[in-house]
Amino acid sequence: MIVVRIFRNHSGIIQSFKIKGHANYAKAGEDIVCAGVSAVTVGTVNSIETLTGITLNCDMHNGFLSGMIPLIEDDATGSKVQLLLESMLVMLNNIAESYGKYILIEEAIL
């Protein structure tokens, strides 16, 4: 199972996320759940860096991706980053609606 953890501050701002595990929906190379989650999460990290110039503090290896949002001084840029992260969460929840047996999404307040 893929476990997605979203960590927010008390204001509801996403501060970091961790995704780990494998869906085991199908054999390696054919697992559409893993592929979907990977495309959404890695695509979001790449979009944040390309569209906002903000580089997340990331760690990625087999079946694991974590991202920590750095301090962003500019409110407009921070809002863009949050919009992209919330979009990532919408897409992951859409995957979970169809494949809930293979993905768990948890949110916590830091």
C-alpha positions as CSV (number, residue, x, y, z in Angstrom):
1,M,0.0,0.0,0.0
2,I,1.1,3.6,-0.7
3,V,0.8,5.8,2.3
4,V,0.6,9.6,1.7
5,R,1.2,11.9,4.7
6,I,0.5,15.6,4.4
7,F,1.7,17.8,7.2
8,R,0.1,21.2,7.7
9,N,0.8,24.0,10.1
10,H,-2.0,25.4,12.4
11,S,-3.0,27.8,9.6
12,G,-3.7,24.9,7.2
13,I,-0.6,25.6,5.1
14,I,1.1,22.5,3.8
15,Q,4.6,22.4,5.2
16,S,5.8,18.9,4.0
17,F,4.7,15.6,2.7
18,K,5.9,12.0,2.6
19,I,4.8,9.3,0.2
20,K,6.1,5.7,0.8
21,G,5.3,2.2,-0.2
22,H,4.2,0.3,-3.3
23,A,0.6,-0.2,-4.4
24,N,1.1,-3.8,-5.5
25,Y,-1.9,-3.3,-7.8
26,A,0.0,-5.1,-10.6
27,K,3.5,-6.4,-11.2
28,A,6.3,-3.9,-11.6
29,G,6.1,-2.0,-14.8
30,E,2.4,-2.5,-15.1
31,D,1.2,-0.9,-11.8
32,I,-1.0,2.0,-12.8
33,V,-1.6,3.1,-9.2
34,C,2.1,3.4,-8.5
35,A,2.6,5.1,-11.9
36,G,-0.2,7.6,-11.2
37,V,1.0,8.5,-7.8
38,S,4.6,8.9,-9.0
39,A,3.5,11.1,-11.9
40,V,1.4,13.3,-9.7
41,T,3.9,13.7,-6.9
42,V,7.1,14.0,-8.9
43,G,5.2,16.2,-11.4
44,T,4.1,18.5,-8.6
45,V,7.7,18.9,-7.3
46,N,8.9,19.6,-10.8
47,S,6.1,22.1,-11.4
48,I,6.8,24.0,-8.2
49,E,10.5,24.3,-9.1
50,T,9.8,25.3,-12.8
51,L,6.8,27.6,-12.2
52,T,7.8,29.3,-9.0
53,G,11.6,29.0,-8.8
54,I,11.2,27.4,-5.3
55,T,13.3,24.3,-4.7
56,L,11.8,21.9,-2.2
57,N,14.0,20.0,0.2
58,C,13.3,16.5,-1.3
59,D,14.5,13.0,-0.7
60,M,13.6,10.4,-3.2
61,H,14.5,6.7,-3.6
62,N,12.7,3.4,-4.3
63,G,9.1,3.8,-3.1
64,F,9.8,7.0,-1.1
65,L,9.4,10.7,-1.8
66,S,9.4,13.4,0.8
67,G,9.3,17.1,0.3
68,M,9.7,20.0,2.8
69,I,8.7,23.5,1.7
70,P,11.3,26.1,2.6
71,L,10.5,29.5,4.1
72,I,9.1,31.6,1.3
73,E,9.3,35.3,1.9
74,D,7.1,36.4,-1.1
75,D,3.4,35.9,-0.4
76,A,2.4,35.6,-4.0
77,T,5.0,32.8,-4.6
78,G,4.0,31.1,-1.4
79,S,0.4,31.1,-2.6
80,K,1.4,29.5,-6.0
81,V,3.3,26.8,-4.2
82,Q,0.3,26.1,-2.0
83,L,-2.0,26.0,-5.0
84,L,0.2,23.4,-6.6
85,L,0.4,21.3,-3.4
86,E,-3.3,21.4,-2.9
87,S,-3.7,20.4,-6.6
88,M,-1.4,17.4,-5.9
89,L,-3.7,16.4,-3.0
90,V,-6.8,16.7,-5.1
91,M,-5.2,14.4,-7.7
92,L,-4.1,11.9,-5.1
93,N,-7.6,11.9,-3.5
94,N,-9.0,11.2,-7.0
95,I,-6.7,8.2,-7.3
96,A,-7.7,7.0,-3.9
97,E,-11.4,7.3,-4.8
98,S,-10.9,4.7,-7.5
99,Y,-8.1,2.6,-5.9
100,G,-8.6,3.2,-2.2
101,K,-7.5,-0.4,-1.4
102,Y,-4.0,0.6,-2.6
103,I,-3.5,4.1,-1.3
104,L,-4.0,5.7,2.1
105,I,-3.9,9.5,2.5
106,E,-3.4,11.0,6.0
107,E,-3.2,14.6,7.0
108,A,-1.7,15.9,10.3
109,I,-1.2,19.3,12.0
110,L,2.4,20.0,13.0
